[in-house]
Amino acid sequence: MNKFARSWVSAVVTVVLGLVMLLALPAVLDDFALVEVTVYVVMAVLGLSLGYIWGYGGILCFGQAAFFGLGAYTYALAVINMGDSTVPVLLSIAVPALFAAVLGYVIFYGRLSDVYMGVITLTVTLILFNLVNSTAGPEWAIGTAQLGGFNGIPAIPPLNWPGKADEVISQRGLFTLAMVVLLAVYIGLRLLIASKIGRVIIAIKESELRAQLLGYDVRAYKLFAFTLGGGIAGLAGCLFANWGAFTSPTVFSLAQSAQIIIWVIVGGLGTLVGPIVGCFAIQWLTSQVGNQQVFNANLVLGAVLVVFVLLVPRGIVPTLGDWLELAWRRLRQAGPPRVAAPTAAEEAAP
């Protein structure tokens, strides 16, 4: 099976499993377990945003948490002031995307190298963390919404049906919405990768010089991918703010930025299903370690990262794909036992 066929088989299997989860989990899980799974799904959307721009665009962003946090805070501030969540949801996508576009324009059109890309995005995230963290006074407010500083913004109004502020979405409804968003983002990115724009972005990742010689504006395509990743991360931030009805400066933290990178590395760079698998696996592991209170969760995450970088550098999904491909080839080579053709003497014998 060639790489193209493997990619589409993986996509079909992922969508089918996602639909099974969407339909089956609300029926078999209690409310507490479903709430825990919901945050896994929300964070998987965040992991997809980096998995796309890094794995397919070749843009290693150390500040994906900046767009995630902007989405959460934008939604919280807007919905407190407006009441209805329809416009705040759109703003939670548009504001991080616009911020990513401005930041990306400075980086890409300033012809800064990949090293500076990582440093700048990480620095911007830390600046936002410290800025929001220092807004504890009552004078720090946008409309009727207090920023809250390190205490964060509590009691964020939940999502409601578009245009119907009184009809809010329940926690079970939020799981359904999060799963639909995850599937929609996955399918949308898969279709984008298969389109001309997606193929050009991948070509730029492979060789910027060749893409330039073919007449493509490398900076514009990279800016598009970076902006799209920022918008998706902002949408994940909106869902996260709804999940806990709370947001705080920790959404901009260095630990949050590092976790996203670990999800992509563990799941498999260069795939879309990899960040989802890595996100689910790491969050589950972190939850189990936190419940036992035996080891420090950050220490465990660091150990997992070192193990995967050294022993499984391609990540879970590509490695499993290689194993399945090898098993398939051996199965085909073995095949049914072959019967030798009779010789001339055997045919002539009575």
N, C-alpha and C positions, 0 to 999 in steps of 0.2 A: 504494500500500500504506500503510495507516494505521499509527500508532505501535504499537498493540497487536499487529497482525500482524507487524510488523518485530521486535518484542521476542521473540515466540515462534519466529519463523523463526531468529533469532539463537541462541535457546536450543537448538533442535534441532540446528543446525549445530555449536554448541559441544560438545554431548554426543557427537555422531557423531565429531567430530575427536578428542575425548578418548578414546573407545573405540578409535579407530584407533591412536592413540599407545600406549595401554595394551597392545594386542595386537602392534603392529608393532615398536616401538622395541627391546624386549628381543631380538628376532630379528635386527635389523640393526646394533645398536650393540655395541661391545666393552664390557668391564667398566668401563674408565676413563671412557668417554663416558657410559655409563649412570649412573654415580655423579654425574657433573656435571649431567646432566639431572634427576636426583633432587632435588638441592638447588633447582633452578629450580621444580620442582613444589611442594616444601615451602614455598618463599617465596611462591608463588602463592596458597597457602592463607592465608598471612599477609596478602597484599595484598587478598584477598577480604574479610577481616574488617574492614579499614578502608573498602574500597569500599562495603560495605553500610551501615555506620553513618554514613559521610559522604555518600555519594551518595544514599541513600534516607532516612536519618534526619536529615540535615542537621547531624550532630554532627562537627565537625572536631576529632579527637583527635590531639594532637601526641605522645602517649605510648603508642602502640600497642605499641611495643617493650617497655614495662613488662610487659604481659601475656604477650608472647612470651617474655621472659626468665624470668618467673615459671614459665611452663609448662616451660621447659627445666630450670631448677634444681629444680623440684618433682619432675619425673620422675627426674632424676639422683640426688637425695638419697633418694627413696623406693625406687628400684630397688636401690640399693647396700645399703640396710638390709633390704629384703624378699627380694631375689633374683628372685622372679617379677615380671614386668612388668605383670600384669593390673591390679592395684590402682593402681600408679603412673601408668598411662596415664589412668585415671579421675581421679586426683588432679590430674594436669597440666591437666585441663580444669576441674575443680571449683574449684581454688584461685584461678587467674586470674579465673574468672567471679565468685567470691565477692568477690575484691578489687575487681573492676570494679563490682560491685553496691554495695559500701560507698562507694567513691569517687564513683560516679554518684549515690547517694542524697544525699551531702553537696552535690554540685554542683547537681543538678536540684531537690531539695527545699529547698535553700538559695537557689534562684532567682538563681543567678549567671549572668551574661551569657556569650555565646559567647566573648568575649575572655578572660574569666577561665577558661573551660573549657580553652582552649588553654594558658594560662599554668600552670594547676594540673597538667594532665596531663604537660606537659613537665617541670615541677619535680619531680613524683613520679618520673619516669623517671630524672632526674639524681640524685635522692636514692638510689634503688635502686642505680644504677651506683656511686656513691661508697661506699655501705654495703657492697655485696658486694666491692668492690675492696679494702676495708680489713680483710678477714677472712683474712689470710695466716697467722696464727699457729696452732699446733696446738690451742689452746683453742677455736678456732672450728670446732665440729663438731656435727652432728646425728646422734646414734647413732654408727655406725661411719664415717659419711661426712664427710670433711674438706671445708670450703667452698673452701679453696685460695686465696682472695683473688684477686689479679691473675693468678695462674697457672691459675686455673680448676679444674675437676674433670675429670681425665683418666680413661681406661679405663672409661667408663660401660657397664654391661652392656647388650647389645642387646635388642630386643623378642623375646619368645617367644610361642608359641601360648598362648592363654588356659589357665592352669592347668597348663601343661607347661613348666617352667623349663628343661629340658634341650633342648627343641626350639626353637632360636633361628631368627629370620628372617634370611636372607642379604641381601646388598646388592641382589641382583636382586629378591628378595622385597620389600625395602623400597621399591623403585621401584613395584612393583605396588600395594603398600599405599598409598603416597603418592598415586598416581593415583586409586585408588578413593576415598580421602578427599577429594581435590580435586573429583571428580565428585559425590560425595555432598553435600559442602558447597554446591557450585554448585546442584545440583538442589533441595536443601533450602531454600536462600535464595530460589530462583526460585518455589517453591511458597508460601513464606511471604509473598513480595511479592504474590502473587496472592490470598492469603487476606484475610479481613476485617482481621486485625491488621496485616498489611502495608500495606493500603490506608489504614488510619488513620495509621500511622507516616508514610507519604508525605504525607498530608493535613496532618499536623502540620508537616512540613518546609515545605510550601507556605504555610501560615498557621496559626500557633499560636492566634491569637485566634479564628479561625473554628472551629477544632476544639474550643476551650474552650466556645464558645457553643453548640455542638452537644452538649455534655455529656460529652465525653471527658476523662479525666484525662491531660493532656499529659505530666506528669512521669512517670507510671507507664509509659507507652508508650516514652518516651525511655530510661528506666532499663532496660526490657526489651531494647531494641535495643543499648544500650551493654554490658549484661551478656553478651548473646549474642556480640557482637564480641570481648569479652574471652575468652570460652571458646574461640572458634575460634582466636584468636591463641595461646592456651595450647596447644591441640592442635598447632599448627604448631611451637611451641617444643619439644614432646615429640619430634616427628619430626626436627627439626633436631638435637637432642641425640643421637638415634640415628644420624643420617646421619654425623656426624663422630666419634661415641663420645667427645665432648668438649664442654664448654661453659665459657664464661668471662664476665666482666663486660661484654665488648664487646656481648653481646646486648642490654644496656640502654643502649648508647651513643647519643649524639645523632645520629651518622652513620646508625645503623640506623633511628632514628625518621624522619629526613629521607628516607631511601631509600623507605620505604613510601609516603610522601606523593607522592614523585616518580612511583612506579609508577602510582598512581591518576590523577594529572594527565596523564601521558603516554598511558596506555591509554584514559582517558575517564571522567570523573566522571559518575555517574548510570547506569552500566551495571555488570553483574557480569562480563562477559567482558573489559571494559576493563582492570581491574587485573591479570588473568591475562596479557593480551597485553603490557601495560606492564612487568610483572615479568619476563617472559621476555626482552623486548627489551633492557631496561636491564641485566639480569644478563649477557646475552650480550655486550653492548657493553662493560661493565666488565671482563669476562673477557678480551676481545680487547685492550683498552687495556692491561690489566695484563700480558699476555703480551708485548706489544711493548715495554713499558717506555720509551715515548717521551714520553707525556703523563701527567700526574697524573690518576688515575681520578676523584677528587673534582672536579677542575677540569672534566673532560668532563661529569660529571653536572650540574654547575651550568650549563654552557653549554646542555646539552640542555633543562634546565628553563626557562631564559630563552627559548629558541627556541620551545618549545611554548606557553608562556604568551602570547608575543607573536604568533606566526604560526598556531598550531593550538590555540587555547584550549580547544576542546571535546575534544581528544584524538584518538587514532588511530581507535578503533572508531566513535564517532559521525560523524567526518568521512568515513570510508570508507562508512558507511551512507548518508550524504547523497549521496555521489558515485554509489553504486549505484542509489539511488532516482531521481536525476536521469537516469541512463542508461536506466533502465527506462521512465520517463515519455517520454523522447524516442523510444524504440523503439516504444512504443505509439502515440504521435502519428504517427510515420512510417507504420507499418502497411503493408499491401499497397496497390498503386495502385487508386484508385477509378475505375470505369467510369461515365461520364456516361449518364444515362437518355436514350433517343432522343426527339427532339422530335415534335410531331404531324405536321409535314410529312414527316419521315423515315419515320414509321410508315405514312403514306398513299402514299408513293412505291412503285411496282411493283418 
